[in-house]
């Protein structure tokens, strides 16, 4: 991500592409086991304290709620037709089953019976239709809207059936549906309240402090293994770690201070877990405007920055260099770190070839939460060595969303992208960074319309290589995903996939 507030592309603004998926069993609701394990006796009435830096902006994942609302509510309060597990698999959830028509364009979903919203209303197909259309709406702040451009129509022939007709094949459609929260179509004030079907209901949200969830007694599936969870929000990593060491919380969703790990690694009262991250820190160029509309300039800037040194300065021995938008957990990953190597002499040569032998200046719009200001200062120092003058402009998340994401009024920016399989953004010339390569756009479209995962993977590997060769952005590093918990805790998620943090399986011994 990672933010003390809200990384804009870490919740409401996520887009995904996936492997083709088939139905994965009937689903069992909350309480599924995950990689941290869960065994032995436990307190079914326990309250679990969860420490986080990511407080929601609001509780609406299409209204700019950010990473924090995904972390707290996804899977816990709200559920989808399908669930994305902590290991990246898709399972049936509110959809009992589904079938795809022979042309690959019609999806018929049968809803699970006996599902009630927290308000007591029974789930119907009308709620599903409303929820999909909410993401697609004109005023939705979800960048996921473009993933559903293929939706031609949504029909509800009866209360338990939803028929979606697409305008083109979409190998990712079921996967993408796992990100849509099914919401009561009659619910109001969704920025401050909720009406989902999950194993918890919203108990209380004290802004600037904590958000608590209580076990929902009318839950259709396996009840949560704890009575209550409280997300406690902190302004910085030091305060977060102090909360854990003083037992104010039981687990932190993502450790942000590698220097503090020793106090937990050498303490039998805690367990340090290394999961798989999908979060990339980007130096994103505005590829529409000079000088970053020149491939040689982008390659020069990328080669002038020592990403390894930056990663070491922020994360020590944790984290990974990837050289592209694709993390190792994606099927189309390839190590492309050598495409634009750190090489100051090469950077100067490329600048001269682009007509900037004496360098140039630009403004770097920088979100005001860690690690962005630190990374910006490092980048400014590195680029000064090749004659590039960087002016750092610190902005809030809201300012970033309006200035950079919506209005494209920037030269370059820093931002973290949390999603897996989000390379598809480079196939959209209208996305905020403005990368426009017709061949890449065609490959992305062909991959989405593929009949097999093998063809999809092959095409997206081509995309990955091409955007690296064009230095479409500088992918500075892949974050580590470090979850620290008390040793008596089990059943917590490890990977933080796309910012979600399922709490319903956490057990306290």
N, C-alpha and C positions, 0 to 999 in steps of 0.2 A: 504494500500500500504505500507507507504506513502513517497514520495520522493521529494527531491529538484531537482532531475534529472529524472531518469527513473527506476522504479522498473521493472526488466526484466520480471516478470511474470504478468505484468499488461497491456497488450496490444497485442503485437505481439505474446507473448507466453501464450496464454490462451487456455484451453481445456474445453469443456462443456459436460454435460450429462443432459437430460431433460426428462420431462414427455412426453408421446405420445401427439401429437398435431394434430388438424385438422385445416382446413382453417378457418380463423377468419374474414370473411367479405372481402370486396374488397380492403380495404386500401384507405387512402385519402391523402397520401403524408405528407409533412411537415405541421406544424401548429396545430398538435393535442394537446388537452388540457392535462395537467398533474396535479399531486397532489397539486401543489402550487396554483392552481386556476387561473382564468383569467376572469375578468369582468370589465365593465365600459369602458369609452373612453380611447384611447391610441394613441400614436404618431406612425403612420405607417412608418415614415421615421427616427425613432430613431436609434442611435448607442448604442449598449449595451456593456458596459465594463465588462469583466469577469476576475476575478483574480484567478490565479492558480500557484501552485508550480511545475507543471508537463509539462515542455516544451518538445516537441518531440525531439528525437534524429535525426530523419529524417521523411519523410512523407509517408513512405512505411510500412504498417502494417505486411508485411511478411519479411521486411528487417531490423528488429531491431528498429523500430520506437518507441516502448515502450508505456507506459500508456498514455503519452501526446498526441500521434497521435490518439489514440482511443478517448480520451476526446474531442479533437478539431474537428476531421473529421468524425467520425462515425455518420451516420444519418444526418449530416449537409452538408458534401461535397459528401460523398459516401453513397450509399444505397445497400441493399441486396435484394434477392428475397423475404425475409421476414424481418420484423422489430421486435426486442425485445423491448417492451415498458418499461417505467420506473418502472412499477409494475411487470414486468417479464412475461407478456403475449406475445404470438407470433401472429403477424398480417401479412396478405399478403401485400406485397409492390410492388416490380417490377414483382412478379409473380401474374398474374390476378387470376389464379386458378391452381390446380394440382390434379392429381389422382394417386392412388397407385394400382399396379396390384394385382391380387388375391394371388400371391405367396409372396407378401410383399417385393419383390426385385426390382421392376421396378417403378420408379417415373417419371411421365410425367408432365412437367411444361409448362403452356401457359403464355407467356410474355404479359405484359401490352403494348398496342399500344400507339404511340405518344410520347414515352420517348426519349429524346435526351441527349447526354453527353454535358458537358460545351463547348466542342470544336465544337458542332453543329452536330456531327455524330449521326445517329439514332441507338438506342440500338437493337442488334440482339442476336440470340442464340449463335453465335460465341463468343461474349463478355462474356457471362455467362460461356461457356465452358472454355475459357481462364482464367477467374477469379478463378474458382474452381481448375483448374490445377496449377495455380500460388501458391495457398496455399499448394498443394500436392508436389510441385517441390522439387528436391533434395537440392537445395540451399535455400529453404525457411527456415526462422528462426522461423516459427510458430510451436509451439508444437501442434497446432491443426491438424497438418498433420496426426497424428495417428487416429484422429476421422474420417478421410476420407480414411483410409486404406481399408474400405469396398467397396469403389467405384471401380467397375470392368470396367465400360466403360461409356463414355458420348457421346451421339449422338445428332446431330442437323438436324433433318429431314427437317425443313424449318426455316425461319428467326425468327419465333415466338414460336418455340417449342424446348424444351430441354428434352431429355430422358436420365435418369441416371439409370444404372443397378448396383445393389449391389451384392456382393458375399455372404452376410449374412444379415439377418434382422437387422435393426437399428432403435430402437424406438425413438432415438434422432436425426435422420437425418434432419428433417425439422427444428428443433430447432438449430442444428449446422449450417445450412445454413444461419441463421439470422446473423451470424458473418462473413460471406464472403462478402467482398465489390465487387460489380460489377464494373469493370474497363474497359475502352475502350481498346480493344485488341491491338490497334495500338499506344497506349500512350507510351511516352518515358520519361526518367529522373524522375521516380516516387518518388525518394527520395527528390526531391526539387520542384516538380510540381505535378499537379493532373489532372485527367479527369474523374470525376464522374457524377452522375445524380442527386445529391441532391439539396435542395433548396438554397444552397449557393455555390458560386465558390470561390476559393482561390484568395484573393485580394493581400496580401503582407505578407511575413514572414521575419521579422528582427530578426535574430538569437540572442538569449540572451535577447530579449526584448518583442516582441509581434508578434502575428499572427492574421491577420484580414481576415474576410470572408464577402463577399458582396452578397446581394440577387441576385439570378440568374433569369433574366427576362424570360428565356425560360423553366422554371420549369414545369413539367407535372402535378404536383399536386397543393395543396393549397399553395399559396406563404407564405413565412416567414412573421411573424407579425412585423418584424423590418427590417430596410434597411441594417444594418451592425452589425456584432459582432466582438469585438476585444478581443482576449485572451491576457492578460498582464501577464508576467511571473516574479515571484519573487523568491529570493534565500532562504528566510526563512519566518516563520509564522508571525513574527513581521512586516516585510515589507509588507506582504499581508494584515494584519489588518490595518496598517497605510493607505494603499491605499483605503481601504473601508471607513474608518472613515473620510478621506479627500475627498471622492467622486471621487477619481481617477478611481475607478471601481464601478459597480452597484451590483455585486454579487460575492461571492467566491464559487468555486466548492466544496470545502471541508475544513472546519475549522480545523486547525492543532494546535491551541493554546487554550485549554479550559480555561486557566487562563484569557484570554482576553474576554471571552464571556460576562462578566458583563457589559462592556461598550456598548454592543449591546442590551443585554436583557433589560436594564433599559433605553433604548433610543427609543422613539416613531418613530424615523426616520428609524429604522431597524427592521427586523423580523428574529428571529432565528428558524430554522426548524430542527427537528430531523427526519432523514430518516432511512431507513433500509440498513445496510451495508452487504456486502458479503466478505469483506477483512479480511483475517486472518494473524496474524504475527506468523511465525513458527520458532522454533528452529529445523532445519532439520538435522537429523543425516545421515551420510553415512552408511546405514545398511549393506553394503558389507564388511566393514573393522573393525578390532578390534579397540577398545573394543565394538563398537556400533553394531556389528553383534550379540551381546548377548542381548536378551530381558531384562534380569534382570538389565543390566547396563543402558539401555534406561529408564526402569521404575524407577530406582534409581535416575537418573539425573532429570527426570520429577518431582519426588516427592521431590527433594531437592530444587526446585525453587518455590518461593511463587509468583505464577502468579497474584494473587489478589493484592498483594503489588506492583508488577510491573505495572499493569494496573492503579492502583490508582496514582502511581508516575508520569505516563505519561499523563493520561487522566482525573484524578480526579474522578468524579462520572459518567463519561461517559464510554461507551464500555461495553463488555460482555465477561464473561468466558464461553467457550463452551466445552472444554475437547475433541474436535475432529475436523475433517476437515469440519464439516457440520454446517452451520449457521442455525438459527431458521427458516429462510425463505425457506429452502429446505424441500421437502416433507418427506425426510427420516431422519429428525433431531430428536435426542434424547439427553437429557442432560446427558453427560458422564463425568462430572467434578469430580465425586467421584471414578472413576475407578483408577486413579493415583493421590490420594490426596496429598496436601502439608503436608509432614510428614518427618522431618529430621531423626528421629529414624528409620523409615521404610526404608528410603533411605540408611542409613548406613548398615542396615541388608541385604538389597538386594545387596549392593556392596560386602559385605563379602561373601555372598552366590555365587557371581559371581567370587570370587577369587581376589577381589580388596579391601580388608579390609583397606589397607593403601592408597587407592585412586590411581589416575593415572593423567596424563596430556594430554591435547589435544589442538589443534589450532582451534580457532573459526573464520572462514572467515566471515568478517562483512562488508556489503555495507556501503559506506561512507556517506550516507544521513540519516537524522532522520527518525524514532527513533532508528535505528539499533545500532549506537555507544552507545547510552544511555542504551538500553536493554542489550548490550553485557557487559557493565561495571557492571550492576546489576547482571547478570548471573554469572559473574566471582566471585563476592562477595558471592553470595549464595552458589556456588559449593565449594568454599574454606572451607566452614563450614563442608563439608563431606570429605575433603582431596583431592578434585579434583582441579588441577592447570590448569587454562585456560589462554592461550596466545591469545590475540585478534589481528587479522591480518586485518587491514582496507584495503578494495579494492574498486575499481571503479565499476560501473555497467558493463562496457565492460569486465573488468577483471573477474568479477563474472560470466558472461555469458560463457567465455572461460574456466576458471579454474573449476568452479563448475558445471554449466549446461551441457557443452559439454564434458569436459574431466573427470568429476567425481573425480577430484583431490582435495579431501578435507576430513576432518574428521567430521566436523559439520559446519553449516552455519546458518545465519539468513536470512530470506526472507519473503516478504509479497505476498500472493496469493489473487488476486482480484476477481476471478470468483466465481459465484454460481455453484453448482452441479459439483464440480471438484474433488470429492472423487475418481473418476475413475482412477486418476493417481496412486493410490495405487494398482491397478490391473495390472500395467505395470512395470515389473521388470527392464526394461531398463531406466526408468525415473531417474532423477539425484540422488534421494535419495536411490535408489536400494532396496527398500522393496520388498521382494520376498516370497510370500505365495501363494502356488498353489491353495488353497481353495478360497482365496480372488480373485485371478485372474479368477477363474472359475465363482464365483458369479458375478463379474463385467461383464463378457462375457454373462452370462445367463440373467442378468438384461437388457443389451443392446438388446438382441434378444427376450425380452419378448413381448407377445401379448397384455398384459394389464398393465396399470400403477400400479395396485394393486400388481402384481407380481414383477414389477420393484422396487417398494418402499420397499417391504418386503425383497428382496435380498440385496438392498443397506443398509438397516438397519443392516443386518448381517455383511456387510462389515464395517460399521461404528463402530459397537461394537468390532469386531475383531482387527481392527487397533488400537483402543484405548487400548484394553487388551495387545497388543504387543508394545504399546508406539512407534509406527512406527515413529512418530515425537512428539515433544512437541508443541501443539497448544497453544501458550502463551495467546492470547486473540483475540477477534473479535473487529475490529475498530468500533468506532461510525461513523455515517455519518451526519455531521452537516453542513448545508448550511445556510449562512447568506447573506441576501439581503436587499437592500433599500426597505422601506415600499411602495414605489410607483411602485415596480416591481411585476409582476405576471407571471405565465405560465412557470416558470423554473422547471427543474427536481429536485426531492428531494432525490432519493435513490442512485444515482451514480452507478447503477447496472453495474458491470464489467467495470467501469471507464467511461462509456459513459456519455455525457452531451449534450442533445438535446437543441439547442438554438433557433430553428425555431419558438417555441411557446411563447417566452418571450415577454412580453409587458411592455412598460414603460408609466405610466400615466402622 
